[in-house]
């Protein structure tokens, strides 16, 4: 994809200095953009176009793209192609997590197997209750952190970058609050997955972030009820948290982070 240069400043460097009015504008415009993407037609399969070689070295690319699921840093556990259903997708993620644990957590593999068995039973049962509107697939930016959003001094979004990390996935997994105002589940300081390569940042204190999420709720409720329902659905939120953890390769001894975070 080729585009003209995006103007603006990196949101990660700007959000804390924005006025309250500018922060509200930023969240409103993000909601508008997210809902537009949510409404975009896409092939009804789950996957992405991947050009990473699977090396742990970031940005090492192959000349031959593959169709399947982009999982940077893991060249040994890749699907043969896109998935036809959310159940198929989650079952493969569970199997991948187990295969990685067999290599990295041999002394605690029984704990890992138990956690993954319970998790798979729960998530496959939860997926059975989701209707067609929740399960239709939509385009998704898979690295939508504040560092990949550009804005001006009024908070208006001027660009969204780093589209190499993308996928088509079920709508219920694609909806979310802006990551820079999220404090729940594995996005909370207490339970976020500890990644030695990338630090996690929060750009608003918990109280301010809660107010901004309420503002996001009001925009979503006004503009797209389907988006709003998926955002607020408890089972859908648990499925989003499970997907986030299953896709992350950070070491989680005995899957303790996962158990604590999911309990919370």
N, C-alpha and C positions, 0 to 999 in steps of 0.2 A: 504494500500500500504506500503510495506517495502522496504527500500533502505539503502545502506551503508551511513555512515556519510559524509556529504558534507564538503569539505575543503574550506577555504577562510574567508574573513572578511565581516561583514555586510556592504552592500553598503551605507546605511544611515550614517554610521560612516566614510566611506572612500571616497565617491564621491568628496566632496569638496577639498580633499587633492590630488586628482589625477592630473597628468599633462594634458595639452590639448590633447596630443596624446592619453593618456590612456582613457580620456573621450570619444573621438571619437571611440576608440576600444570598449569600453563598450556599446555605443549606437549601433554600428555595430553588435555586437554579440547578443544584445537583439533583434534587428530586425531579425537576422537569426533565433533565437529561436522562436519568435512570428510568423514568416511566416511558420515555420515547423508545429507549432500547428494549424495554420490556414488551412494547407493542410491536416490535419489528419482527416480521416473518422470517422464519429460519427453517432449514431442513429438520425433519422430526427424527433426528438421531442425536446421540450424546457423544461429543468428542471435539477434536480440534485438529488443526494442521500443525505438525510439529517438525521443526528443523534442527532441534538439539541432538547431539550425538549420544547423549547419555553420560558424558564425562562429568565428573564433579567440577571441572573447570567451567566457570560460567561463560556463556556466550560462545562456546565452541560449537560450530554448526556443521551440518552435513549439506552437501549439494542436492541431496534427494529428500524432499519432505515426505513425511509419513502421515497417514490419516489415522487418527485414533484418539489418544488423550495425552496432552502435554503434561509431563511430570519431569521437571528439570532435576538433574542430578541422579537419575535412576535409569541406567541403561539396561538393566537385567530384568525388569518387571514391567513390560509394556503390553498393552492389548494389541490384538491383530487388526483391529479396526474399530469403528464407532459402535456404541452400544445401542440396542434397540429399545431398552426400557430402563427405568430407574432401578428396578430390582436387580437387573443384570449388572448395572453400573456399581451398585453398592456391594453386591456379592464379589465382584472382581476387586474392588478396593479392599475388602476384608481379606481376601486371599493374598493380595499383594502385601498387606501389612503383616500378615502371618509369616509369609516367606522371608520378609526382611527381618522379622523378630527371630526366626530360626537361625539367622546368621549373627545378629548383633546381640541377642539376649538368650543365649543357649541355657544359661543357669536359671532363667526365670520363664522358660517357655511354657510351662504348665499354667502359670498365672496369665500369661498373654493369651493362650488358647481359650481359657475360661472367659476372659473379658470379651474377646472377639466373638465367641459363640453367643454370649448373651446379647451383645451389641447387634449382631446380624439378625437374631430372632426378633429383637425389638424393631429395628429399622424396616425390615421387610414387612412386618405386621402393620407398622405405621403407614407405609406406602400404599397399602391396600385401601385405605380410607380416602385417599386423595382422588379428587375427580379430574376430568379432562383439562379443566382450566389450570389446575395446579401442575399437571404433568406435561403440558405442551412445552416444547423446547424453545428457548430464546437465546439470542447472543449475550455473552457475558464477558466483561473485562475481568481477568483473573488476578490483576495486581493493582487494584484501584485504591492505592494508598495516597496520602496527602502529597507525597513526593512526585506523583504522576499527574497531579492536577495543577493547572496554572490559573491564576486569577489576577485581577487588577486591584487597585487600592480601595475600590468600593465593594470588594468581595465577589464581583461578577466573575464567573468562570470564562476564561478565554481559550482554554484548550485542555484536552485530556490526551496524555501521551502513553507510550510503552505498550502498544497494542500487540506486541509479539506474544504476550501472555493473554490468551483469549480462549473461549470455548463456546460451544452450544450445549446448554444443559437445561433440565427441567426448571420451569419458572419458579417453583417454590424454593429452589436452591439458589436462584439468581438474585432474588430480592434481598435487600439489606440496608441498614443504616450506613451513612458515611463512616468509614473506619476511624476517622479522627475524632468522632464523638461517641464511640462505642465502648461500653464498659462491662458487657455481659459475657458469660461463658468463657471461652478461650480468648476473648478479646479483653478480658479484665486483667489488671496488673497482677492479681493473685494467681490466676490460672492460665495466663497466656503461655503458649509453648515456648520454652527457652531455646532460641536458635542462636548458635555461636557465630553465624555469618551475618545476620541482620538484626539490628536492635529494633525494638518496638517503641513507638512514641505515642503519647496522648497530648492533644493540643488544646484541651479544655479541661477544667476541673470537673469532678463528678456532678456537681450541682448544675453548672452551666451546660454540661453535655446533656443532662437529663432534660433541661428546658429546650435545648435545640432538637432533641429527639421528639419531643412533643410537637414542636413546630413542624418537623418532618412528617409526623403522623397526620397532622391537619392538612398538609399539602397533598399527601398521598390519598387521604380519605376524600378530598375534594376532587381530585383529578382522575383517580382510577381505583374503584372499589376492589377489583380483583387483586391489584398490587397491595392495597392496604390489608386485605384479609390474609394474604400470604405472609405479609410482614408481621402480623400480630398472632398468627396461628402458632400455638405452643408446639405441636408435633412438628410443624414445618421448621420452627426455629431449632429444635433438638436435632432434626435431620441436617440442618445447615452446620451446626456445631460438629456433628459426627463426621460429615464430609470433610470439614476443615482439618480435623485431627487425623483422619485416615490418609489424607493426601500429604501430610507433613512428615518429613523423614527425620526430624529432630529426635534425639534419643529420649525415650520416656521409659525409664526402668520399671519393669513390671506393669507398665501402663498406669502408673500412679497418678500422673497429671490428669489423664483422661478420666479416671474414676472419680477423682476429687472435683474436677470441673463439671462433669455431667451431673453429679450429685447436687452441686450448687445450682 
